[in-house]
Amino acid sequence: MAKTKPSLTDMGGNAQALGDAVGDAFKSLAGLSVPMQDMARVQQSYLQEMTQLWNQALGQADPVAPIKDRRFSSDAWSRNPMAAFTARAYLLNARTLMEMAEAVEGDAKTKARVRFAVQQWIDAASPSNFLALNPEAQQKALDTQGQSIAKGVEQLLADIRQGHMSQTDETVFEVGRNVATTEGTVVFENELMQLIEYKPLTAQVHERPMLFVPPCINKYYILDLQPDNSVIRYTVEQGHRLFVVSWRNPDESLAAKSWDDYIAEGPIKAIEVVQAITGKDQFNMLGFCVGGTILTTALAVLAARGEQPASSVTLLTTLLDFSDTGILDIFIDEPSVQMREMTIGAEAPSGPSLLKGGELAATFSFLRPNDLVWNYVVGNYLKGETPPPFDLLYWNSDSTNLPGPMYCWYLRHLYLNNELRVPGQIVTCGESVDVGAIKAPFYLYASREDHIVPWDAAYRSTQIIKGKKRFVMGASGHIAGVINPPAKGKRNYWTNDRLADSAEGWLDAATEHPGSWWSDWSKWLATHGGKKVAAPKAPGNRQFKAIEPAPGRYVKQKA
């Protein structure tokens, strides 16, 4: 019997049924509802576009432009009519689901959670993620006589054994050999951190030294990946005597460590050691991300004790006011914080335990799932390709544990209750904390496309900090915006010497500059470094002697 083509009536009926099914499934999600007028509009648009897709597939409509989505950009998708239709239908379904997510009735946080959940499902359901639906992976399997599939299975099993998905060829890199190579010496260590003093690269240095406090949720060498993109090396090259905190990757013996422990044994102890080694009571300091929050808290504790050790403070992509925590806000509410406190916190029935680094790494990867998850599922497993070596992704996969009590305190008092912005609201290391009591000029940097520390949230620090402040915004995101050496001549940054009441007001009058913010920061920092003196000939002193060469043992510990 001759096979007949489906009629347009059949196609339209199928599209209508699919649209109704999608709408009904979504409306039943957790009892959420979409206004009827919005549902009708979305369904009508879906019906029209799906009918057009059917017509194009049957050759009864004008051809459409190539798909721009990079997941379907290969010729293998366009050459295969069924694959091309599948990709276009998927994109239409994805767009429709997101339109419904936008129309959900509820408060801002509920709507954000719905959008996030729907986007996760959409990204996971892409036909490119499945061998049976990916013509590019199928063609490669044919061309290699199945070797790509065998290689993909081999790499999948290897990733299962190592406990995380490979985002780069990790065999290429080794900490201390070709990443974190700036020459220095560990001059102090305690249970939580090592303090590295870096070898001067200039005959003279500024008389006031510099202390870096990196984030404790990942390894410090994000600031020292390669010589040509190292913030650490750049700072030393500018004539600063530099000390850097290298946080320990906690094991079960440190599971009970608290936020107070991190403040006291981290920056406060590091400040004491730098003072003892250099003989300087005041010097410059820098904190990055949560390292900036920790450093600022430590300086507020010292201010409450009548001490002002900072001659200047630089904060990179740092939150002090947690009113807007970006995409991470969807994970934080009272029940979720209580759950953490009951499972890994100080009062957990089975005792405190660690927040595993793999869990943190997976959470951050799924904030950008197409780039940091599904891209590697397709490349590593479906196509059997080994990901290329990339130092940043090697660092990204080098995850770090956190003590449960420290993490739970951070969640409750900062992310949930936003107490750091209120003078005297929190007590740390036995002192009432007031960020406004810190008497030092601040350089505040934010990245315009940062999804972890939104730039306008970082700008709110200008309302908390008293005294002189300089706010600078760079292009790109949380990491790429910070790691932007001047020699590359990439991206741009914005400055405005007059601070406005709002971030938008500041940006409206800001001046855009080509290149890296590092040059602006270097000029600012030089004015706080003091006169030039002869560079020290050896690290440490009689009290704090060399322990081992940088990068030290702590940064090499795996989660």
N, C-alpha and C positions, 0 to 999 in steps of 0.2 A: 504494500500500500504506500502511495506517495505521502511523504511527510509535508504537512502544510505549515506555513509560518504562523505564529501566534498573531492574532488580530490586535489592533490598537485598543480595542475594548478590553481584551484579555489583559494587555499590558497595564492599562489604566486601573483595572480592578485589582491586579496584583500589587501595584504601587500603593493604591488606597489601603488595601489590607495591611501591607507592611507598615505604612504610616500610622494606621490605627493601632497596630500591635506595639510599635515603638512608643507611641504616646501612652498607651495603657500601662506598659511596663514601667515607664518613667514615673507616671502619676502614683504608682503603688510604692515607689521607693520611700521607705521610712515614713509613710504617711504624708509626704510633701505634696503640695498641689501647685498647679500652674493655672493662672486665670484662663477662663474659657476662651476669651477673645484672643489671647496670645496663642493658645493651643490651636485654635482654628486657623490663625494666620500662618503658623509654622507648618501645620499639616497641608494647607492649601499650597504653600510654596514648595513643600516637599513633593507633593503629587505632581505639580507642574514640571519640576526639574527631573523627577524620576521618569516621567513619561517622555520627556525630551531625550533622556539617556537611552531609553528603549528604542526610540525612533532612530537615534544615531547608530545604535548597535545593529538595527535592521536595514541601515542604509537609506532610511526615509527622511533624513534631515541632513543639513550641512555638516561637514566634518568639524570637529572641535579642535582648538589649539592644543599643543602638547601639554601634558601635565607638568607643572612646575615643581611640585613636591619632590624633593630629592630622593625620597624612598622609591619613587616610581619613574625616575628620570632615565633609566637605562632603556636602550632600544628594545630589549627583550620584552618590556611591558607594552610598548607601542606596536610591536610586530604581531603580538598575540591578541586577537580581538577579545577573547574571553578574559584574559588578564587585564587588558585595558578597561573593559567594562567593570570588572571587579574592583579595580582601583578607583575608578570614578564613582561607582556606587558607594564604596567605603567612604570616600571623602564627602559625599553628599550626606550619608548617614551621620558621619562625625560632626559635620557642620550643623545638622538638624538637632542632634543631641545637645550640642553646646548652646544652641539658641534656646532650647527648652530649659537647660540649666540656668541660663541667664534670666529666664522668666519665672523661675521658682519663687514662690512667696515665702518670705522669712527674713530674719535679721541678717545683717551683713556677714557675720561669721558663718551662719548656716549656709548662706548662698555661696560663700567662698569654699566651704567644705564640699558642697555639691559639685561646684565647678571642678575642684581638684579631683574628686572621685570619678566624675564622668570623664575627665581628660585622661586619667590613668587607665580607665577601661578602654577608651578609644585608642590610645597609643598601643596598648597590649593587643588589641584586636586587629591591628593592621594586617592585611593579607601578606605584606612583605615579611612578616615574622614567621610564616609557616612555609615549610618546604613544598607542600602540596599546592600552594597558591602563588609561589614566587618563581616566575619563569626565568629570572636571572640566575637564581641558585640551581634550578633544574638544568639550564643550559650548561652551567659550569660542571655539574655532575656528569653530563654527557661528554663534554669536551675532555674531561680528565678521567673518563672511564670509571667513575665512582670514587676516585681518590679524594676529591674534595669532601665528600660525605664521610669517608673514613677518617680524614684529618679532622673534620669537625667533631666527630664523636670522640676522637682522641683528646682534642682540646677541651671538650665538655667534661670528660672524666678528670682531666688534670685540674680544671677549675674547681670541680667538686672536691677533689682532694685538698687543694690549697685553701678552700673556704671562701673564695670570692672570684668574681668574673674578671678575667684579664682585660684591661683597657689599653695595655701597651705590652711590648716585649720586655718583661721584668728581668730577664736574664742579662740584658744589656747594661743595667745600672747597678751600682753599688755605692752606698752611702760612704763618703770618705775617699772614694776612688774617682768617680766622675760626676757626682753630685755632692754638695756640701764640702767643697774642696778649699775654700779660703783658709789660709794658714792661721792657726790659733792654738791656744792651750787651755785646757780645763784647769782652773785655779781654785775651784771650790766645788763641793758637792754635799748634798744632804739626801734625805729619803725621797724628796720630790723633784729636785732639779740639780743640774750641773751648771756652773757659771763659766762661760768661755771668754777669755780675753784674746782678741785678735791682734796679730802682728802688724805693727804700723807699716804702711807702704809709702810714707813720706818722712823726710828727715826731721821735720817739725810737726807737732800736733797742737790742736787747740788745748789750752790749759784745762778746760772743763771736759771731762770724759763724757761718754754716751752709753746708756744702758737700753737694750732692747728687751721687751717682754712680749714674746710671740704668743699666739693662742695655745692653750693646753689641749685642745680637742684634735690637734694634728701636730705634725713634726715641724720644728723650727726652720728646717732647711728650705721651706717655701721661700724664705728670704735669702737663700744661697744655693739656687739650683745650678746655674752655670756661671762662669766668671763674667760673661757679657750681659747677664740679666740678674745679677746678685745685688740686692739692696745692701747686704752686709759689705761686700767688697766695695761698692760705690761709696758707702759712708766712710770706710777706711781710706779710700783714695782721696776723699775730700779733706783729709787731715784730722779725723776724729779718732781718739783712742776709744775703741769700742769693746763693750762687754755685752754678751747675749745670754739670756736664760735658755737652757735646753731642758724642757720638762721631761721627767721620767714617764715611760709608758707603764702605768700602774699594773701590778699583778695582785693576786688575792691578799698578799700581805699588807697592801695599802688600801684595801676595800673600805675601811672605816674612815678614811681621811675626809675632812670637812672643808667647807668653803673657807673658814677661818684658818685652817691649816695651809691652804693654798696661798692665802694672803700673807701669812706670817712667814712661812718657809719658802715662799717664792719671792715676790718683789721686795718685801721688807728686808728679808735676809740678804738678798742680792744688793740692795742699796747699802746696807751696812758693810758688806765685803768690798764693794767698789770704793766706799769712803775710806776704808782702812788701807786698801792697796794704793790709792791715788793721793790720799791726803786732802781730798776736796770734799767739803761738807755739802756743796751744791753742784749738781751737774745736770746734763740734758737726758731726757728719757723719751722712749717711744713704746707705744703699745699697739698691737694689731688685733682687730676683731675682739674676741673675748679677752685676749691679753690686754687690750686697752681698758676694758671694764675692770679687770683685776688690778691693773696698775693704778687706775684712778681711785679705786676703793682703797688700795694700800696707802696712797698719798693722803687721802682723807683721814684714814686712821692715824697716820703720823701727824697730820695737822691738828687733830684732836689732842695729841700729846705735846703740842707746841713745837713740832719739827716741820721744816719746809725744805726738804732736800732737793727739790726740782728747780733748776734754773730755767728750764722750759720743758713742755710736754707736747709730744706729737701723738695724735690718735688717728689710726688708719682704720676706716670702715668699722667704727666702734659705736655701740649703743650705750648711752647713759640714761636716756629716757626711752622706755620700752612701750610707749603708747602704740607704736606701729612697728611690728616685728616682721612685716612682709609675709611671705608665703608660710613661714614657720608658725604663724599665729594659728593656723588651722589645727595644729597638733596640741595646742595648749589650752586647757580649761581645768576647772576644779576636779572633775572626775579623773582626767588623765594624769594630773599631778598626784592625786591621792593614790592612784594605781601604782605609780612609780615609787612613792614613799612606802607603800605597803609591801613592795616586792624587792627593792634594792636599797631603800633608805635606811637611816639610822635606827628607826623603830620597826623595821621589818621583822616579822615573827621568826624567821630563820636567820636573822642577823643581816648586816649590810653586805652588799655584794657589788660587783662591778657592772657598769654599763659597758657592754662589749663594743669594741671599736668597729667590728663588722656591722653592727646594727646602726651605728651612727653613719658609717660610710654608705650603707644601703639607703638610708633615709635621704641623705644629701644627693645621691645619684638619682633617686626617683623624683627629685624636684625638677630634673631635666631628663625624663626617661628616654626620649628619642635619641638624645645625644650621648647619654652616659649608660644606657642599658640596652635598648633594643637595637641600636646601631651595632653593638658588639655581639648580640645574639645572632644577628644576620651574618655579620662578617666572620666571626669566630667559628660558629657552629653550622650554619647553613651553607656557607661558601668555603669553609675550611681555611680561611685566611688568617695568618698570624698578624695581630695588630702591630703597626709600626712603632719603633721606639720613640717615646715622648717623655721628657723629664717631668713635666707637670703632672701627667697622668700616673707616672710611677709614684710620685709623691702622694697623689690623690688616693692611691690604693694602699699606701702605708699607714694603716689606720691605728688609732690610739684609744685605749680604754680610759674610762673615767670612774673614780670612786662614786658609788651610789649616793652617799650622804651629800657630797659636794654638789653633784649634779642635781639632786632633788632640791637643795637649798636655792641653787641658781634658778631653777624652774619656778619655784613658788615665789620667792621674794623679788625677783627681777622680771622674768617673763610674764608671770601671772599677776602679781600685785604691783609691779612697777614702783618699788619703794625707794630705789636709789635716787630718784629725782627729788624726793621730799627730804629736806634737812632733818636729821634726827630720827627718821622713820626706821632705820635699821641699825643694829648694833653688831659690829664686827671686831673681833679680837678685843672685846671688852670696851670698845669705844663707840660713841654715837657718831654716825657718819654724816658729814656734810661736805659734798663735793665743792660747794661754793667757798669753802674755807681754804682751798688750795691756792696759794699765792704764787702763781707762775703763769707766764704767757703760754697759750695753747695754739698749736697748729692742727687744725681739724681737716682731715681729708675724707671724701666720700666718692664712690663711683656711681655714675648716673644710672647704669643699668643693673645695679646690685639688687638681686632678689632675696638676699639673706639679711643685709642691712640697708634698707632703702635710703637713698641719699637724703631725702627730706626728713627721715627719722634721725639720721646722723646730724642733720643741721640743728635739730632741737637741742643738742648739747650746748649750742651757743646761748640758750636761754638759762642754762643751769650753771655754767662756768662763769665766774666773775673775773674781772680784769681783762687784759688784752687778749684778743682772739683773732686768728686768721682762718677763714674757711675757704677751702679750695675743692672744686669738684672735677674729677677726671672722667674720661669716657670709659666705656666698657663695663665689665662686671666686677664681682667681689674680689677675684684673684687677678684677672688679666688687667684690670684697671690699676691695681697696685704695682704689679710687676711689669713696668713699662719703662725700660731704660732709655735715656735721652739719645744714645747713639743710634737707636733703631729709627728715630724720626717718625714714630707711629702715633696715631690717635691725637687727642687734643685735651685741653683742660680749660676751666673757667675760673676767673678770679673777680672779686668785688670787695674792695677795702671797706665798704660801708655795709655793716650787717643790718638786714631788715628784720621786721618782726616775724616774717614767714619765709619759708624756703623759696616759694614762688616769687615773692617780692625781691629776694636776693638775686635769683636767676634772671629776672627780667632786666636788671641793670648790670649784669655781669658781663665781662669781656672774655671772649673766646681766644685761646692761644693755641697754635699748632704745637705738637710734640708732647713731651712728658712733663708731668708735674714735679718730677724729681729735681729739675733745675730750680724751680721756684722754691721748693722746700730747702734745697741746699743753701741758697742765698739767705733765706730766713734763719736757718740753723746757725750759719756762720756768725750772725750778729749776737748769738747767745753762747758762742763757744769760748769767748775770751781771747786773750793774746796767744800767739804761737810760742811754744817752748820746745826744747829738744825732745824727740821721741824716746820713750823708755827703751833700754837695750834688752830687757828681759821681762817676761810676764810675771805677774804676781809680786810678792815680796817675801820677807823672811817668815811672816805669819801665814801667808797663803801661798804655798809653793806649787809648782807645776805638778799636776796629777797624771795627765796623759794628753797626747795631742788631740786637737779638735778633729772630728766632730764629737768625740767621746763615746762612751759605752751606752749612755742612756738613749740616745737617738737611734741606736741600732737595734734596740729591743723591739720585738714584733708583738703585736696584739695576739 
